[in-house]
Amino acid sequence: MKDNKSHRRWIAAVTTVTAVAAAATSLSPAAAEPVPSPVIGALRAPATTTTGPPHAFAAQTGTQNCATVRTTWKATARPHAAPEALFNAYSDTGKGWTGADSTYSVRLPGGRTAWIFSDTFLGPVNPDGSRPTTTPFINNSFMVQRGKTLKTVTGGTAADPTALVPPPANGWYWFGAAGTSKAGRNLDVVALRFERTGPGQWDWHWASNSLARFDSKTLKLQKLIPLPSAANIQWSGWLLREGGYTYVYGVEDLGASKYEHVARVRGDDLAAAPWQYWTGSGWSADESASARVLEGVANEHSVTRWGDGYLLVTHDTTELFSDRVVGYFSCSPTGPFVNQVELYRTPETGATGSYGDADIITYNSHEHPDLRRGNTLLVSYNVNSLDSNNDLYADVSIYRPRFVGVSLTRDSGR
């Protein structure tokens, strides 16, 4: 049965207009359904080199003085990077995961990588690349990669699969950023709880943050631990381990505007130590004192080490349904993040995109630092449709993550 939660998730992630944002910031299960397009998977776009115009925040350099910020960077992007083809082939078999969004990755013991997803479609897939309207749809899942082998991990049974974190009576959980703790014994995933407020398609809202703790060997859920949730900040954007702390990047999602916030916890366990919140000039134990660091981030983005500074990768949410993946630089994990550079333009987006469909959107781009190769980032983003009840069932290729290799080099011409 089709549902609209996946579409609601997409809306939540990309909308910049308040009325649309209520729908776009979250995909509803029906709208979150993917659409397969074998032609898209076969196309090879040429490499592109771009340097983006400065964002309004680019002037806010403060007293930053590191080579990362002093340098002018340019990006060269090559689409269809691994593991995109591997994921597509696995999806086409219809024997498990066939499409999802969020697309976080965590290295696990034993040479495994856990790919972490929110709204997820499972098989089967029809011979013509469409999806049966009775296909299972769940709100969160894992896919475990070992070499070229993929395995779908869900709750429930093979005959009756369920979300890894079961939905509460009046809502559901979407997965965000993740990492390991306790020397790799735990796989910890930030889980966002959303609640229904009425019978309508858009009668729902974000309710709270939790930590879903899994055994990293069995991938069985051990417990669900409440996390700070009192300041209207979804603390699920990204986790960065740095200098004995875990930095937690959250998003204050106001629909028309999205603001990044930063917190930190000593050690690698988000549930074992008090949280501190960046105020713009120091750290506070008061969540409500958390300062806005950057406007225009997506609900899912990344902050990683780059040279002697930091690199933030995000979809540009200052534009409605943007096709722009951008980067910012900082000398500190708390920002300010400056000197915007355009990393990539997603070719699927909108009526002029590769699907020729005005309803196709892209969102929630971020890096996978464990898979970086030298100065080449591995960036993923999600693809969805505003007409998900039709498009995502008609074409399984739509609702699959895309991967891009983005090389950053010094722009000697500037």
C-alpha positions as a LaTeX table, in Angstrom:
\begin{tabular}{lrrr}
\hline
Residue & $x$ (\AA) & $y$ (\AA) & $z$ (\AA) \\
\hline
Met1 & 0.00 & 0.00 & 0.00 \\
Lys2 & 1.29 & 3.44 & $-0.91$ \\
Asp3 & 1.78 & 5.99 & 1.79 \\
Asn4 & 3.11 & 9.55 & 2.01 \\
Lys5 & 5.66 & 9.52 & 4.82 \\
Ser6 & 8.65 & 9.22 & 2.56 \\
His7 & 7.50 & 12.26 & 0.63 \\
Arg8 & 7.07 & 14.13 & 3.89 \\
Arg9 & 10.66 & 13.28 & 4.74 \\
Trp10 & 11.91 & 14.71 & 1.48 \\
Ile11 & 9.94 & 17.87 & 2.03 \\
Ala12 & 11.41 & 18.27 & 5.46 \\
Ala13 & 14.88 & 17.95 & 4.07 \\
Val14 & 14.77 & 20.39 & 1.19 \\
Thr15 & 11.96 & 22.89 & 1.46 \\
Thr16 & 12.72 & 26.56 & 1.85 \\
Val17 & 9.21 & 27.91 & 1.63 \\
Thr18 & 7.25 & 27.53 & 4.84 \\
Ala19 & 4.11 & 26.09 & 3.28 \\
Val20 & 6.06 & 23.68 & 1.13 \\
Ala21 & 8.57 & 22.99 & 3.83 \\
Ala22 & 6.02 & 21.39 & 6.04 \\
Ala23 & 5.66 & 18.82 & 3.36 \\
Ala24 & 9.16 & 18.80 & 1.99 \\
Thr25 & 11.04 & 18.58 & 5.21 \\
Ser26 & 9.91 & 15.01 & 5.58 \\
Leu27 & 9.10 & 12.38 & 3.05 \\
Ser28 & 5.81 & 10.64 & 3.45 \\
Pro29 & 5.98 & 6.93 & 2.85 \\
Ala30 & 4.01 & 7.28 & $-0.31$ \\
Ala31 & 6.13 & 10.14 & $-1.56$ \\
Ala32 & 9.31 & 8.55 & $-0.48$ \\
Glu33 & 8.95 & 5.74 & $-2.95$ \\
Pro34 & 11.79 & 5.57 & $-5.49$ \\
Val35 & 11.50 & 5.43 & $-9.25$ \\
Pro36 & 13.96 & 3.25 & $-11.23$ \\
Ser37 & 15.46 & 4.62 & $-14.40$ \\
Pro38 & 17.98 & 2.27 & $-15.97$ \\
Val39 & 18.83 & 4.92 & $-18.56$ \\
Ile40 & 20.02 & 7.34 & $-15.89$ \\
Gly41 & 22.26 & 4.74 & $-14.36$ \\
Ala42 & 23.88 & 4.14 & $-17.74$ \\
Leu43 & 24.59 & 7.76 & $-18.57$ \\
Arg44 & 28.04 & 9.19 & $-18.01$ \\
Ala45 & 28.06 & 12.93 & $-17.53$ \\
Pro46 & 31.29 & 14.76 & $-18.36$ \\
Ala47 & 33.49 & 16.02 & $-15.56$ \\
Thr48 & 32.60 & 19.55 & $-14.51$ \\
Thr49 & 34.77 & 22.20 & $-12.93$ \\
Thr50 & 33.02 & 24.97 & $-11.02$ \\
Thr51 & 33.74 & 27.75 & $-8.59$ \\
Gly52 & 30.69 & 29.07 & $-6.83$ \\
Pro53 & 29.67 & 32.61 & $-5.96$ \\
Pro54 & 30.17 & 33.63 & $-2.34$ \\
His55 & 27.30 & 33.12 & 0.07 \\
Ala56 & 26.19 & 35.95 & 2.32 \\
Phe57 & 28.05 & 34.24 & 5.16 \\
Ala58 & 31.32 & 34.29 & 3.23 \\
Ala59 & 32.14 & 37.75 & 4.53 \\
Gln60 & 32.01 & 36.54 & 8.11 \\
Thr61 & 35.58 & 35.32 & 8.29 \\
Gly62 & 36.18 & 36.73 & 11.75 \\
Thr63 & 39.74 & 36.14 & 12.96 \\
Gln64 & 40.19 & 32.86 & 11.12 \\
Asn65 & 43.74 & 32.36 & 9.88 \\
Cys66 & 44.40 & 28.91 & 8.48 \\
Ala67 & 45.51 & 27.79 & 5.05 \\
Thr68 & 42.15 & 26.08 & 4.45 \\
Val69 & 40.32 & 29.41 & 4.70 \\
Arg70 & 43.01 & 31.50 & 3.02 \\
Thr71 & 42.98 & 29.22 & $-0.04$ \\
Thr72 & 40.56 & 29.65 & $-2.94$ \\
Trp73 & 39.32 & 26.19 & $-3.89$ \\
Lys74 & 37.83 & 24.83 & $-7.09$ \\
Ala75 & 35.88 & 21.61 & $-7.51$ \\
Thr76 & 35.96 & 19.01 & $-10.27$ \\
Ala77 & 33.12 & 16.50 & $-10.05$ \\
Arg78 & 32.72 & 13.05 & $-11.59$ \\
Pro79 & 29.29 & 11.41 & $-11.17$ \\
His80 & 28.42 & 7.72 & $-10.78$ \\
Ala81 & 31.24 & 7.06 & $-8.31$ \\
Ala82 & 31.40 & 3.75 & $-6.46$ \\
Pro83 & 29.39 & 2.30 & $-4.80$ \\
Glu84 & 26.56 & 3.68 & $-6.99$ \\
Ala85 & 26.67 & 0.90 & $-9.60$ \\
Leu86 & 26.86 & $-1.77$ & $-6.87$ \\
Phe87 & 23.79 & $-0.33$ & $-5.14$ \\
Asn88 & 21.88 & $-0.06$ & $-8.42$ \\
Ala89 & 22.59 & $-3.67$ & $-9.37$ \\
Tyr90 & 21.55 & $-4.88$ & $-5.93$ \\
Ser91 & 18.34 & $-2.83$ & $-6.10$ \\
Asp92 & 17.51 & $-4.25$ & $-9.53$ \\
Thr93 & 17.52 & $-7.80$ & $-8.14$ \\
Gly94 & 14.57 & $-6.91$ & $-5.89$ \\
Lys95 & 15.94 & $-9.24$ & $-3.20$ \\
Gly96 & 16.08 & $-6.71$ & $-0.38$ \\
Trp97 & 16.71 & $-2.98$ & $-0.31$ \\
Thr98 & 15.53 & $-1.32$ & $-3.54$ \\
Gly99 & 15.84 & 2.35 & $-2.59$ \\
Ala100 & 15.98 & 4.73 & 0.35 \\
Asp101 & 17.20 & 8.11 & 1.55 \\
Ser102 & 19.52 & 9.54 & 4.24 \\
Thr103 & 22.57 & 7.47 & 3.16 \\
Tyr104 & 24.98 & 7.75 & 6.08 \\
Ser105 & 27.90 & 5.31 & 6.31 \\
Val106 & 29.89 & 3.93 & 9.27 \\
Arg107 & 32.83 & 1.56 & 9.27 \\
Leu108 & 32.25 & $-1.48$ & 11.48 \\
Pro109 & 34.59 & $-4.17$ & 12.79 \\
Gly110 & 35.28 & $-7.06$ & 10.47 \\
Gly111 & 35.78 & $-5.05$ & 7.28 \\
Arg112 & 32.13 & $-4.05$ & 7.07 \\
Thr113 & 30.45 & $-0.76$ & 6.28 \\
Ala114 & 26.96 & $-0.03$ & 7.58 \\
Trp115 & 24.88 & 2.11 & 5.22 \\
Ile116 & 22.17 & 3.81 & 7.21 \\
Phe117 & 18.85 & 4.78 & 5.65 \\
Ser118 & 15.54 & 6.31 & 6.57 \\
Asp119 & 12.42 & 5.68 & 4.46 \\
Thr120 & 13.17 & 2.44 & 2.62 \\
Phe121 & 11.56 & 0.40 & $-0.13$ \\
Leu122 & 12.16 & $-3.33$ & $-0.25$ \\
Gly123 & 11.70 & $-5.75$ & $-3.14$ \\
Pro124 & 10.39 & $-7.10$ & $-5.36$ \\
Val125 & 11.06 & $-5.13$ & $-8.55$ \\
Asn126 & 9.07 & $-5.82$ & $-11.72$ \\
Pro127 & 10.90 & $-6.85$ & $-14.93$ \\
Asp128 & 10.11 & $-3.44$ & $-16.48$ \\
Gly129 & 11.85 & $-1.59$ & $-13.64$ \\
Ser130 & 8.66 & $-0.61$ & $-11.86$ \\
Arg131 & 7.73 & $-1.41$ & $-8.30$ \\
Pro132 & 4.56 & $-3.26$ & $-7.18$ \\
Thr133 & 2.20 & $-1.03$ & $-5.20$ \\
Thr134 & 2.22 & $-3.73$ & $-2.50$ \\
Thr135 & 5.98 & $-3.56$ & $-1.99$ \\
Pro136 & 7.08 & $-3.29$ & 1.66 \\
Phe137 & 7.95 & 0.20 & 2.88 \\
Ile138 & 9.61 & 0.88 & 6.23 \\
Asn139 & 10.93 & 4.03 & 7.89 \\
Asn140 & 14.51 & 2.95 & 8.64 \\
Ser141 & 16.96 & 0.23 & 7.64 \\
Phe142 & 20.60 & $-0.75$ & 7.23 \\
Met143 & 22.49 & $-2.21$ & 4.33 \\
Val144 & 25.79 & $-3.88$ & 5.23 \\
Gln145 & 28.60 & $-3.91$ & 2.69 \\
Arg146 & 31.57 & $-6.25$ & 2.79 \\
Gly147 & 33.61 & $-5.87$ & $-0.39$ \\
Lys148 & 31.16 & $-6.27$ & $-3.28$ \\
Thr149 & 28.54 & $-8.04$ & $-1.16$ \\
Leu150 & 25.47 & $-6.25$ & 0.19 \\
Lys151 & 22.94 & $-7.43$ & 2.76 \\
Thr152 & 19.70 & $-5.74$ & 3.83 \\
Val153 & 19.04 & $-5.48$ & 7.57 \\
Thr154 & 15.55 & $-4.75$ & 8.89 \\
Gly155 & 13.41 & $-5.61$ & 11.87 \\
Gly156 & 10.69 & $-8.22$ & 11.80 \\
Thr157 & 11.01 & $-11.29$ & 9.59 \\
Ala158 & 11.73 & $-11.92$ & 5.93 \\
Ala159 & 8.02 & $-12.46$ & 5.37 \\
Asp160 & 7.01 & $-9.42$ & 7.40 \\
Pro161 & 9.87 & $-6.88$ & 7.55 \\
Thr162 & 9.60 & $-3.90$ & 9.88 \\
Ala163 & 11.69 & $-0.85$ & 10.71 \\
Leu164 & 14.79 & $-1.44$ & 12.83 \\
Val165 & 13.41 & 1.05 & 15.33 \\
Pro166 & 9.71 & 0.23 & 15.46 \\
Pro167 & 7.34 & 3.16 & 15.03 \\
Pro168 & 5.55 & 4.51 & 18.08 \\
Ala169 & 1.78 & 4.29 & 18.05 \\
Asn170 & 1.33 & 7.78 & 16.64 \\
Gly171 & 4.42 & 8.30 & 14.49 \\
Trp172 & 7.75 & 6.97 & 13.23 \\
Tyr173 & 11.54 & 7.31 & 13.49 \\
Trp174 & 13.91 & 8.53 & 10.79 \\
Phe175 & 17.65 & 7.89 & 11.03 \\
Gly176 & 20.32 & 10.58 & 11.05 \\
Ala177 & 24.06 & 10.68 & 11.62 \\
Ala178 & 25.76 & 7.68 & 13.17 \\
Gly179 & 29.03 & 6.42 & 14.62 \\
Thr180 & 30.47 & 3.72 & 16.82 \\
Ser181 & 31.15 & 3.84 & 20.57 \\
Lys182 & 32.80 & 1.68 & 23.20 \\
Ala183 & 35.72 & 0.65 & 20.95 \\
Gly184 & 33.39 & $-0.27$ & 18.13 \\
Arg185 & 31.07 & $-2.49$ & 20.15 \\
Asn186 & 28.10 & $-0.20$ & 19.62 \\
Leu187 & 26.65 & 1.26 & 16.45 \\
Asp188 & 24.92 & 4.47 & 17.58 \\
Val189 & 22.39 & 6.17 & 15.30 \\
Val190 & 20.61 & 9.44 & 16.03 \\
Ala191 & 16.90 & 8.74 & 15.56 \\
Leu192 & 14.36 & 11.51 & 15.04 \\
Arg193 & 10.85 & 10.89 & 16.30 \\
Phe194 & 7.98 & 12.38 & 14.33 \\
Glu195 & 4.39 & 12.36 & 15.55 \\
Arg196 & 1.05 & 12.62 & 13.82 \\
Thr197 & $-1.16$ & 15.46 & 14.97 \\
Gly198 & $-4.28$ & 14.64 & 12.92 \\
Pro199 & $-5.66$ & 12.61 & 10.01 \\
Gly200 & $-4.33$ & 14.83 & 7.21 \\
Gln201 & $-1.32$ & 14.03 & 5.02 \\
Trp202 & 0.73 & 16.84 & 6.57 \\
Asp203 & $-0.63$ & 16.60 & 10.10 \\
Trp204 & 2.67 & 15.64 & 11.76 \\
His205 & 5.70 & 17.25 & 13.35 \\
Trp206 & 9.16 & 16.54 & 14.72 \\
Ala207 & 8.88 & 15.57 & 18.40 \\
Ser208 & 12.27 & 14.56 & 19.84 \\
Asn209 & 15.80 & 13.24 & 19.38 \\
Ser210 & 16.96 & 9.82 & 20.55 \\
Leu211 & 20.01 & 7.60 & 20.28 \\
Ala212 & 19.29 & 4.17 & 18.81 \\
Arg213 & 22.03 & 1.86 & 20.08 \\
Phe214 & 22.72 & $-1.34$ & 18.14 \\
Asp215 & 25.13 & $-4.18$ & 18.77 \\
Ser216 & 27.71 & $-3.68$ & 16.01 \\
Lys217 & 28.09 & $-7.44$ & 15.45 \\
Thr218 & 24.47 & $-8.56$ & 15.38 \\
Leu219 & 22.96 & $-5.16$ & 14.44 \\
Lys220 & 20.18 & $-5.84$ & 16.91 \\
Leu221 & 18.65 & $-2.83$ & 18.67 \\
Gln222 & 19.81 & $-2.70$ & 22.30 \\
Lys223 & 18.08 & 0.42 & 23.56 \\
Leu224 & 16.59 & 3.78 & 22.61 \\
Ile225 & 18.05 & 6.61 & 24.70 \\
Pro226 & 16.53 & 10.12 & 24.90 \\
Leu227 & 18.79 & 12.98 & 23.71 \\
Pro228 & 18.43 & 16.75 & 24.24 \\
Ser229 & 15.31 & 17.97 & 22.46 \\
Ala230 & 14.22 & 21.20 & 24.19 \\
Ala231 & 15.43 & 23.86 & 21.72 \\
Asn232 & 13.71 & 22.89 & 18.44 \\
Ile233 & 17.00 & 21.52 & 17.09 \\
Gln234 & 17.23 & 18.17 & 15.34 \\
Trp235 & 20.66 & 16.96 & 16.52 \\
Ser236 & 21.05 & 14.49 & 13.66 \\
Gly237 & 22.91 & 16.31 & 10.88 \\
Trp238 & 26.45 & 15.01 & 11.49 \\
Leu239 & 28.86 & 13.58 & 14.09 \\
Leu240 & 32.54 & 14.57 & 14.09 \\
Arg241 & 35.16 & 12.99 & 16.38 \\
Glu242 & 37.81 & 15.56 & 17.17 \\
Gly243 & 40.20 & 16.26 & 20.06 \\
Gly244 & 38.58 & 13.92 & 22.58 \\
Tyr245 & 35.05 & 15.14 & 21.79 \\
Thr246 & 32.19 & 14.18 & 19.54 \\
Tyr247 & 30.84 & 17.29 & 17.84 \\
Val248 & 27.14 & 17.04 & 17.08 \\
Tyr249 & 25.74 & 19.14 & 14.25 \\
Gly250 & 22.04 & 19.90 & 14.40 \\
Val251 & 19.54 & 21.84 & 12.33 \\
Glu252 & 16.96 & 24.33 & 13.52 \\
Asp253 & 14.41 & 23.73 & 10.77 \\
Leu254 & 11.99 & 26.65 & 10.39 \\
Gly255 & 10.81 & 25.56 & 6.95 \\
Ala256 & 11.71 & 28.71 & 5.05 \\
Ser257 & 15.09 & 28.83 & 6.79 \\
Lys258 & 17.40 & 26.16 & 8.18 \\
Tyr259 & 20.19 & 26.98 & 10.63 \\
Glu260 & 23.12 & 24.86 & 11.72 \\
His261 & 23.89 & 24.51 & 15.44 \\
Val262 & 26.83 & 22.78 & 17.14 \\
Ala263 & 27.05 & 20.80 & 20.38 \\
Arg264 & 29.73 & 18.52 & 21.78 \\
Val265 & 30.10 & 15.60 & 24.17 \\
Arg266 & 33.34 & 14.38 & 25.72 \\
Gly267 & 34.27 & 10.94 & 24.40 \\
Asp268 & 32.42 & 8.84 & 21.84 \\
Asp269 & 29.19 & 8.08 & 23.73 \\
Leu270 & 26.47 & 10.69 & 23.24 \\
Ala271 & 24.55 & 9.28 & 26.20 \\
Ala272 & 27.39 & 9.06 & 28.73 \\
Ala273 & 28.43 & 12.67 & 29.33 \\
Pro274 & 26.82 & 16.11 & 29.61 \\
Trp275 & 26.23 & 18.00 & 26.38 \\
Gln276 & 27.73 & 21.43 & 25.76 \\
Tyr277 & 26.33 & 23.90 & 23.23 \\
Trp278 & 28.23 & 26.44 & 21.16 \\
Thr279 & 26.99 & 29.96 & 21.94 \\
Gly280 & 29.00 & 31.78 & 19.30 \\
Ser281 & 31.76 & 32.65 & 21.77 \\
Gly282 & 32.01 & 29.67 & 24.12 \\
Trp283 & 30.28 & 26.57 & 25.47 \\
Ser284 & 27.18 & 26.39 & 27.64 \\
Ala285 & 25.30 & 23.60 & 29.38 \\
Asp286 & 22.03 & 25.27 & 28.34 \\
Glu287 & 20.62 & 23.93 & 25.06 \\
Ser288 & 18.58 & 27.09 & 24.55 \\
Ala289 & 21.83 & 29.10 & 24.47 \\
Ser290 & 22.92 & 27.31 & 21.28 \\
Ala291 & 23.79 & 29.82 & 18.54 \\
Arg292 & 22.96 & 29.74 & 14.85 \\
Val293 & 26.22 & 29.01 & 13.01 \\
Leu294 & 25.19 & 28.95 & 9.34 \\
Glu295 & 21.96 & 29.49 & 7.42 \\
Gly296 & 21.14 & 27.45 & 4.33 \\
Val297 & 22.23 & 23.95 & 5.41 \\
Ala298 & 20.22 & 20.84 & 4.69 \\
Asn299 & 18.85 & 18.65 & 7.46 \\
Glu300 & 21.61 & 16.20 & 6.59 \\
His301 & 25.10 & 17.56 & 5.86 \\
Ser302 & 28.70 & 16.84 & 6.83 \\
Val303 & 31.58 & 18.56 & 8.63 \\
Thr304 & 34.97 & 16.89 & 8.19 \\
Arg305 & 38.67 & 17.66 & 8.55 \\
Trp306 & 40.21 & 19.36 & 5.50 \\
Gly307 & 43.89 & 20.29 & 5.65 \\
Asp308 & 44.42 & 22.45 & 8.71 \\
Gly309 & 40.71 & 23.32 & 8.86 \\
Tyr310 & 37.26 & 21.91 & 8.22 \\
Leu311 & 34.96 & 21.37 & 5.26 \\
Leu312 & 31.16 & 21.53 & 5.41 \\
Val313 & 29.24 & 19.88 & 2.55 \\
Thr314 & 25.50 & 20.50 & 2.11 \\
His315 & 22.69 & 20.97 & $-0.35$ \\
Asp316 & 21.96 & 24.67 & $-0.74$ \\
Thr317 & 18.63 & 25.24 & 1.02 \\
Thr318 & 18.67 & 29.00 & 0.38 \\
Glu319 & 17.09 & 28.01 & $-2.96$ \\
Leu320 & 13.84 & 26.10 & $-3.28$ \\
Phe321 & 14.42 & 22.58 & $-4.62$ \\
Ser322 & 18.00 & 23.49 & $-5.42$ \\
Asp323 & 20.29 & 21.38 & $-7.58$ \\
Arg324 & 23.39 & 22.89 & $-5.94$ \\
Val325 & 25.77 & 20.94 & $-3.71$ \\
Val326 & 28.09 & 23.40 & $-1.98$ \\
Gly327 & 31.03 & 23.45 & 0.39 \\
Tyr328 & 32.16 & 25.90 & 3.08 \\
Phe329 & 35.46 & 26.14 & 4.96 \\
Ser330 & 36.44 & 26.99 & 8.51 \\
Cys331 & 39.44 & 26.94 & 10.82 \\
Ser332 & 37.27 & 25.60 & 13.66 \\
Pro333 & 34.64 & 22.85 & 14.00 \\
Thr334 & 32.29 & 25.55 & 15.30 \\
Gly335 & 32.72 & 27.85 & 12.30 \\
Pro336 & 32.21 & 30.37 & 11.00 \\
Phe337 & 31.92 & 28.48 & 7.72 \\
Val338 & 32.89 & 30.72 & 4.81 \\
Asn339 & 34.06 & 30.92 & 1.20 \\
Gln340 & 31.29 & 28.92 & $-0.43$ \\
Val341 & 32.33 & 26.83 & $-3.43$ \\
Glu342 & 29.93 & 25.00 & $-5.70$ \\
Leu343 & 30.85 & 21.31 & $-5.70$ \\
Tyr344 & 28.25 & 19.88 & $-8.08$ \\
Arg345 & 24.90 & 20.43 & $-9.74$ \\
Thr346 & 22.60 & 17.43 & $-9.57$ \\
Pro347 & 21.53 & 16.53 & $-13.13$ \\
Glu348 & 18.28 & 14.82 & $-12.14$ \\
Thr349 & 16.57 & 17.92 & $-10.75$ \\
Gly350 & 13.43 & 19.40 & $-12.32$ \\
Ala351 & 11.88 & 19.59 & $-15.77$ \\
Thr352 & 15.22 & 20.17 & $-17.51$ \\
Gly353 & 16.88 & 17.34 & $-15.60$ \\
Ser354 & 17.76 & 13.84 & $-16.79$ \\
Tyr355 & 14.28 & 12.48 & $-16.04$ \\
Gly356 & 12.55 & 15.38 & $-17.83$ \\
Asp357 & 10.17 & 15.56 & $-14.87$ \\
Ala358 & 9.43 & 18.78 & $-13.00$ \\
Asp359 & 8.58 & 16.76 & $-9.89$ \\
Ile360 & 12.06 & 15.26 & $-9.45$ \\
Ile361 & 14.07 & 16.76 & $-6.60$ \\
Thr362 & 17.46 & 16.21 & $-4.99$ \\
Tyr363 & 18.46 & 16.82 & $-1.38$ \\
Asn364 & 20.60 & 16.01 & 1.68 \\
Ser365 & 24.08 & 15.85 & 0.16 \\
His366 & 27.06 & 15.09 & 2.40 \\
Glu367 & 30.49 & 13.51 & 2.39 \\
His368 & 31.61 & 10.01 & 3.39 \\
Pro369 & 35.03 & 10.79 & 4.91 \\
Asp370 & 36.00 & 7.15 & 5.49 \\
Leu371 & 35.81 & 6.72 & 1.70 \\
Arg372 & 37.77 & 9.86 & 0.78 \\
Arg373 & 40.76 & 9.29 & $-1.49$ \\
Gly374 & 43.40 & 12.01 & $-1.12$ \\
Asn375 & 41.78 & 15.28 & $-2.15$ \\
Thr376 & 38.79 & 13.51 & $-3.73$ \\
Leu377 & 35.64 & 13.45 & $-1.62$ \\
Leu378 & 32.90 & 10.87 & $-1.96$ \\
Val379 & 29.63 & 12.82 & $-1.78$ \\
Ser380 & 26.16 & 11.29 & $-1.82$ \\
Tyr381 & 22.76 & 12.87 & $-2.32$ \\
Asn382 & 19.18 & 11.63 & $-2.46$ \\
Val383 & 16.66 & 11.78 & $-5.31$ \\
Asn384 & 12.88 & 11.81 & $-4.90$ \\
Ser385 & 9.68 & 13.01 & $-6.51$ \\
Leu386 & 6.96 & 15.42 & $-5.49$ \\
Asp387 & 4.60 & 12.96 & $-7.20$ \\
Ser388 & 5.96 & 9.98 & $-5.34$ \\
Asn389 & 2.77 & 7.91 & $-5.42$ \\
Asn390 & 3.20 & 7.64 & $-9.17$ \\
Asp391 & 6.86 & 8.23 & $-9.98$ \\
Leu392 & 8.47 & 6.10 & $-7.30$ \\
Tyr393 & 6.38 & 3.08 & $-8.21$ \\
Ala394 & 6.78 & 3.60 & $-11.96$ \\
Asp395 & 10.58 & 3.78 & $-11.91$ \\
Val396 & 12.66 & 2.15 & $-9.18$ \\
Ser397 & 15.80 & 4.06 & $-10.20$ \\
Ile398 & 14.60 & 7.44 & $-8.93$ \\
Tyr399 & 14.67 & 6.80 & $-5.20$ \\
Arg400 & 18.26 & 5.63 & $-4.97$ \\
Pro401 & 21.29 & 7.50 & $-3.60$ \\
Arg402 & 23.73 & 9.01 & $-6.08$ \\
Phe403 & 27.47 & 9.20 & $-5.47$ \\
Val404 & 29.88 & 11.79 & $-6.86$ \\
Gly405 & 33.65 & 12.00 & $-6.63$ \\
Val406 & 34.55 & 15.65 & $-5.98$ \\
Ser407 & 38.20 & 16.70 & $-6.21$ \\
Leu408 & 39.12 & 19.95 & $-4.49$ \\
Thr409 & 42.24 & 21.77 & $-5.68$ \\
Arg410 & 43.70 & 25.22 & $-5.22$ \\
Asp411 & 42.40 & 27.66 & $-7.83$ \\
Ser412 & 45.64 & 29.13 & $-9.13$ \\
Gly413 & 43.72 & 31.51 & $-11.38$ \\
Arg414 & 42.23 & 33.47 & $-8.49$ \\
\hline
\end{tabular}
